[in-house]
Amino acid sequence: MPSIRFNRNRVRLKRILGIRARLALLAVILVAPLMLERARSLETTRARQIALATEEFSTVAKHSADTQREIIMSVETLLKSSAYIRASTAGIARSCDMLRASLPLNLPWIRSIMIAGQDGRVQCSTDNNIVGLDVSNRPYFRKAQDTRNFVFSDFMLARQEQKPIIMAAYPVSAITGEPDAVLLASVNLAWMSKIMSNLDGRPGISAVLVDSTGTVLAASGDESSLIGQSLDSAPLLSAIAETAMSSDRREGSISFAAADGSRRAVTFTRIADTGSRLILSIDETRVTAAIDQEIRTAYLQAGFVCLFVLLGALIAAEHFIVKPINLLAATAKRFGHGDWLARATTARLPAEFMPLAKAFNAMATKLAQRERELVEANDRLTVIASMDMLSGLANRRGFQSRLDFEWIKAQQHGGELALLMIDVDHFKLFNDTYGHPEGDACLAQLGETLSNIAAAATGFAGRYGGEEFCLLVPNAGADRALEIGEIVRAAVLELGLPHATSGHQCVTVSVGVACARPNPSLRPVDLIEAADAALYAAKHRGRNAVVAHGFIQMVEEGSDAVRAS
């Protein structure tokens, strides 16, 4: 039952997907690209718009990061200069005086510079309120002493003013190599936010600068409320917090769907020599809102146009395509059933089908002629397949076919059938001595000789394989077969083909003769095996001999023909 239901569904599906539906689909495929071109163009414009926006804001982000990097480098340069001053002067008081005089006025992001002793106590500062402050427990202070290199801290609050700052530290030991004081500088984060103000006023854009712990150090105007807070508190940026903060790459980009369903493209850039990162977020939905509406309208228009084209194609296909095809199919069916006079009528066919109808009629005219030519070609191939091209005789396949035919014929009429197996003596030595081309020429001459003998004896000669030949003689008894075998041996000897490695100094053959009267108890293969055994005996008796299977008898004194059992 399920099988019957499946077959019915399959037939129904074939009807649905018939020529009408396929032609209608073809019409839609031809028309749809024209209607969808506008939508595709809008899609391309949208992608280009997003790419341009991403490239533009990525450039802005890199520029902002470079500016932040310049600030870091200026702080590092100032601290190193102050460290050289501290290392080259004797006494704290003198180095402090020089430190106060060295603070440039064109670096407004540096709030103060200070010198802390080995114990972490601030010995002097450009801000007197900080003198005596203990910073020994600050991670950046200890890290500067341990690494003897420039260190930038994470977000922190100034103890006295409770304002967000970040600290930079550079140990004098990096210059002297001995434990000594550490130069410190506090950096104003408000100045960093001011640098990012060029990102304000752009819809769908937000930018923040975060330290290695994910705390917001600076932000554009729309995100200024996040300064001092963790990045996880910003819903649109928390999705990339882990990726941006854990990545070792200098910069990278991430695209994701925000919780509100909008598409976001986020670019992050690492500030050199610090753990800080500048993160820029672009709301793709807001950037492409207008063009997205145009794309939806274009797809809706394409749907309506395709529907109308589909209906028109179904009607036109029925009249102009389906009916002419059915007419040609009916004619082809008659022709396939053997009606060679069937022809396609051209009176009711549209002009587009006229070449097909004429070609069909021409095919019908030529098909009979082609069939006759095919039969003739098959006959020629059959002959070629049964011929040995080297000797001009029948090959083993042709010989076997002739043997089967003569066997049945002799069995029906009660006649005898003789078979001679002929092998060239020492032919391998002949090839080794004179080469294979000479060996092929020798076999060709032997083939011609055997062909003449077969014609005279009303027999059938063939090449059995390699240097072995066979001669089938119908209606021949044992004596006649031995006589023909002796004729073959003598004819080859008379050719006088030189063979230096043979005892006779010329090419000779050994002949095995077998004769049988076919009956149901014998098979053609029995005759072949008997002739082959006689050939083996001829080889054993010194070659250049004729031996018959079944008994031993000298044919005549001095003759090389014998019979062997």
N, C-alpha and C positions, 0 to 999 in steps of 0.2 A: 504493500500500500504506500509506504513512504517513497518507494522508487517511482511509482506511477505519478505521485504528486510532484516529485522532483522533475520528471520528464515534462509534465504539463507546464510547470513554471519555466522550464528552459525554453519550450516552444513559445510561450508568451513573451519571454524576454527577447527572443530573436525577432518576434514581430515588432516589439517596441523599438528595437535597435535596427529596424529594416532600412531600406534604401531611402525612404522618405525622411526618416529621422536623421539619417546621416547627411543627406543633402541639406536639410534645414540647419544642422549643426555646422556644416561647411559654410553656409551663408552667414551664420552668426560669426564664425571664425574670421571670415573675410571682412565683415563690417565692424565687428567689435574693436579691432585694433585702431580703426579710424576714430571711434568714439572714445576709446580709452587713451588715445594719444595725449589728449588734454590732461587727463588725470595723471598719466605718467609724467608729463611735463611738470605738473604741479608737485608730484612726488619728488622729482629731481630738484625742483626749486626749493622744496622744503628741506631736503637733505643738504643742499648747498647752503641754505640759510643757516642751518644748524652748524654745519662745518665752519662757515665763516665766523659765526658767533663764537664757537668754541675756540677757533684759532685766534680771534681778536682778544677774547678774555684770557686765553692762555698767554698771549703776549703781554697783556696787562699784568697778569699774575707774575710772570717772569721779571717784568720791569720792577714791580713792587718788591719781589724777593731780592732783586739786585740792589735796590735802594736800601732794604733792610740789611743786606750783606755789607754794604758800604758803611752803615752805621756801626755794625759789629767790628769791621776792620778799623774804623777810626778810633773806637774805644780800645781795641787791642794795641794799636799803634801808640796811643797816648799812655797806656799803662806801661808798655815796654820802655818808652822814653823816660817815664817817671822812675821806673826800676833802675835804669842806667844812672839817673841822677842820684838815687838813693845809694847805689853801690859805689859811686865815685866820690861821695861826700862823707865827711866824718861828722858824726853827731846827729842826733835826732832833730835838734832845733834848726840847724842849717838846712837839712833836707826838707823839713816841713815848710820853711820859708820859700824855698825854691819850688816846692810842690804847689803852694798857693799861687805863686806867680806864673806857673806853667799852664794853668787851665785856660784854654782858648775860649773866647767869647762866641766864636762862630760854631760851637758844638752845643746847641741848646738842649740836646737830648741827654747830656751828662749832667746829672744833678749835683754830684759831689765826687771828689777823689779823696782817698784816705790811705794811711799807712797803718797796717796792723802788725804788731810784733809777733815773735814766734809763739807766744802764749795766747794769741788771738785778741789781745787788747789793742783797741785803736789808739795809736800814739799821737797822730795828728790828722787833720782833715780840713778840707776847704769849708766845711760846715762845722763850726765849733761845738754845736750841740751833740755831735757824734763822738767827740773825743772821750775816751774812756770806755766806750761801748765794747762789750765782750762778744766776739763773733767766732770764738773757738769751736762752738758746737754746730756751726753752719757747714752743711755738706760741701759747698763750693770752696770754703776756706781749706778744709782738710784735703780735698781733692787737689787743689792747687799745690799744697805742700807735698803731697805724695807723688804727683805726676811731674812737678816742676815745669808746668806748661800753662798756657792760657786756658781759663775755665769760665764758662758762662752758666749761670744758675738757672733754675726753673722759676716760675712765678712765685712771688713772695710779697708780704706786706712790710713796709718800713715800721720798725718797732715804735718809733716816737710819733710819726705822722699818720701811721696806718693807711698809707697810700700804696697802691700796687706798683712794684718795681721789679727789676731783675738786676742781679749783681754780676760784675765781671771781676775776675781775680787773676793776678800774675805774680808769681813768687820771685823775689830777688835772687833766690838760689838758682834760678834758671840761668843767671848771668855769672854769679860768683862760684857756684858749685857747692857752697856751704850753707847750712841752715841760716835763714835770715828772715827779714820781714816780708810781708805780702802786700802788694799794691792792690787796692780795691776801688771800684767805681760803681756808682748806682746809676741805672739808666731809666729815664722817664718813659713809661709806657704810653702816656698820652701823646707824646710826639710820634710814636709808631702808628697810633690810630690816625693821626693827622696825615701821615704818609699815604694811608690807604683810602683817604677821602676821595681820590679820583675814581673810585669805584661806586660812589654814591649816585643816586638818581637813575640807575639802570634797572628797569623792571626785571624781576626774576633772578637778580644777581645778589649773592651774599658772599662776603669774604671775611675770614678770621685768621689770626696768627696765634698758634698754640705752642706751648712748650712741650717737653718730652713726656710730661705726665698727662697731657691732654687738657691743661688749663688754658683758657683763652687769654692771651696777652694783649692783643689789639684786635679791633674789628672796625668794619665800615659803619657808616652812620646808622643803618637799619639794624645792625647787630651789636651796637655799642653796649647794650644792656648785658651782654654776655661776658664782658671783661671781668676776669677774676673767677668765673664759673667754669665748671667742667664741660668739656665738649659733649658729653653724654646728655647734658641738659638741653641741647639744641636738637629738636626732633628731626629736622631735615639733614643734620650733619652727623647725628649719632650713628647712622647706618654705615658710615665709612670710617668711623673713629678708629676701630681696631685695625683695618687695612692700612689706613694712612699712617698710623703711629707705629705699626710693627714692620712696615716696609723698609728695607735697606736702600731702596732706590732713591736717587736724588729727586726724581719727579715721577708722576704717574697720573693716570686718569681712570675713573670708574663711572659706569653708567648703571642706574638702577631706578626702580619704581618706588616713589616715596609712599608714605602711609596714606596721603590724601589722593593717591592715584596718579599724580603727575610724574613725568619722566624727568630725572635729574642727571646731569653730567657734572662730575666733580673732578677737579684737577688739584693735585697737591704738589708743592715744591718745598724741598728741604733747604733751610738756611745754612749755608756753609759754616763749619766750625761750631755749630750749636746743635741742640736737639730740637730746635723749633721748626715748625712747618707752617707754610702759608697755604690755606685751603680755600679754594674758590668753587662756588656752586652755581650752576646754571639751570633754571627751570625751563626745559625744552617746551613744555606745554604752553607757557605764556609767551615764549619767543615765537612760536609757530601757530598761535591761536587763529589768526586770520586766514592763513593759507590752508589750515586743516579744514575750515568750513568750506572753502572752495573745492577741496578734494572730495568731501562728502557729497556736495552738489553734483560734481562731475560724474561720480560713480552712479548716482541716482539717475541722471540723464542717460547714461550708457545703458542702464538696465531697461528703461522704457524703450529706447531705440532698438535694442536687441530683441525685445518681445515682438515689436511690430515687424521687424525683419524676419523673425522666425515664422510668423503666420503667413507672410507673403511668400516665403520660400517654400512652405508646404504646398500651397496652392499651385504655384508655378511648377514645382517639381513633378507634381502628379500629371500635369498635362504635357509638359515639354520633355520630360526625362523618363518617368516611370513607364508610361504607355509604350513609347518606342523601344525601351529596353525589353519589355515583356514580349513585344512582337519579334524582336531579334532572337530572344531566348527560345521562343516557340519554333522558329525556323532552325536554330541550332540543334534543338532536340530532335526534330525530324531527321536532320542530317546525321546526328549521332546514332540514330536507330537504323541507319543503312540506306536512307533515301538520298542517293547521290544526286538526284535531280532537284532536290530542295534548294530554293533560292530566296533571298530576302527581297520582298517587294519594296520599291522605293517611292511608291505613290503616296503612302500615308506617313512617311517619315519626315521629320524636320530636316532642314538643310544641313544642320550640324551632324546628323547621323548618316548622311549620304556617303561620305568616305568610308565609314565603317561597313555599311551594307555592301558597297562595291568591293571592298577588300574581302569581305566574307564570301561573296560570290566568286571572286577570283581564286580564293583558297579552295573552294569546293571543286572548281574546274581542275586545279592542279593536284589535288589530293590523290586521285586515282593514278595519275602519272607518277607521283612521288612514291606511291605504294608499290608500283611495278619496279621502279628503280631500286627501292629498298630490298625487294625480294632478290633482284639480281645482285645487289651489293652483298647481301647475306650469303648468296651462293659463292661469290668470289672470295669472301672472307673464310668460308668453310674450306674452300680449296687451299687457300693460303695457309690456314691453320693446320692443314694436313700435309704440308710440303716441307722438305728440308732444303733450305736455300743454298747450302753449300754443295751438296751432291746432286741436287735436282731430282732426287727420289722422294718417295713418301717418307714422312717422319714416323716415329713410333706410334703416334696417335692414328695417323692414316693407315699404317700397316695393321694395327689392331682392328680397325673398322673393316678393312678388307678381309682379314682373317675370319672375323665373325660372320661376314657375309658368305664367303666361300665355304665355311664350315656348315652353315645351315643349308646351303645349296647342295653340297656333297651328301649331307645326311638325307635330304629329300630324295635324291636320285640314286643313292647307294654307290656313289663314286668314291675314288681315293683322292687323298690330298697330301702332297709332299711339301716339306719345308726344309730349306737349306739355311743354316746359320753360318755366316762367313765373317772371319775375323782376320785383320791384317797382322802379320807376324812381326813381333818386336817393334810395334809402332811408337812406343814411348822412346825407344832408342833412336828411332828415325827423327822424332821431333827434337830430341836433345842434340842430335848431330847436325841436322839441316835447318832447324828452326820451325816454328809453328806456321809461318806463311807457306813454306814448302810442304808441310804436313797437310795443310788445307788443300793445296794444289793436288797432292797425291790422292786425297779422298775424293776430290772432284773428278779425277780421271777414272778412279775405280767406279764411281757412281755412273759415269757415262758408259763404261764397259758393261756393268751389270744391267743397265737399262737396255742395251742392245741385246744381251743374252736373254733377258726376260721377254722382250718383244718376239724374239725368234722362238722361244719355248712356250709362248702364250701364257706367260706367268706374270707375276707382280713383284717388283723389287722395291725395297725400302731400306732406309738407314735406321737400324735398331737403336743405335746410341754409340757415341764416341767413334771408334774405328771398327765397329761391328755392323755388318749388313745382314739382310735377310732376303730370301727369294722364295716366294710362294708359287707352287706349280699345281694347278688343279688337274685332276684326271691323270695323275702320273703315279706309276708303281715304284717299287724300290729300285729296280734296275734302271728305269728311266731317270729317277732322281739322282742315282750315283753317276749316271752318264752326264747329266747336266752339271753336277758338282765338279766332275773332272774337267768339263768345258770351262767352268769358271776358273779353276785353279790354273789351267794351262793358259787361258787368256790373260790373266794377271801376270803370269810369268813372262809371257811374250811381250808385255809392255816394256819390260826392261828398265823399270824405274830404279835407279841406283840406290843401294842401301848398304853402305860400307860396313856397318856393324852386324849384318846378317851373314850367316854361313853361305848363302847363295849369292851374296854380293848384289842382290837386287830385291825388290819388294815382292813378297810372296804372301799367300793367304792360306789359312786352314779352314776346311769346310766340314761342318757337321750336318748329316742328312738324317731326316726322320720321315717316315711315311705311315699314314693311318687311314682307316676307313671310319669316318665319323659315325658314332652311334650314341644312344642315350647314356651309356656308361663312361664315355670319354668326354673330355672338355678340350677346348682349344689350348688351354694352358698346358695340358698334358703333352700335346704335340710340340709346343715350344720347349718344354723341359727336356723332352727326348732329343730334340735337335741340339739343344745346348749341351747335353751330356755327350753327344757324339762329337761336338766341337771340342770339348775338353779332352776327349780321347785323341783327337787329331793333334792337338797341341802336345799331348803327352808323348806321342809317337814321333816327335821331332819337327812338327809343323810342315808346311807345304804339302799337306796331305788331305785326302778326302776320306771320311769315316762315316759309316752308316750305323744307326742305332739298332740293336737287336741280335746281331750275330757277326762272326768274323769269317771273311772269305776273300781271298785275293781275286781281284777282277781279272787280271791278266798278269802274266809274269813280267816283272820289271815295271809294273804300273804302281803309282803312288796311292791309288784308291784302294781302300780296305773297308771291311765291315767290322764293327766292334760292339761287344756287349758290355 
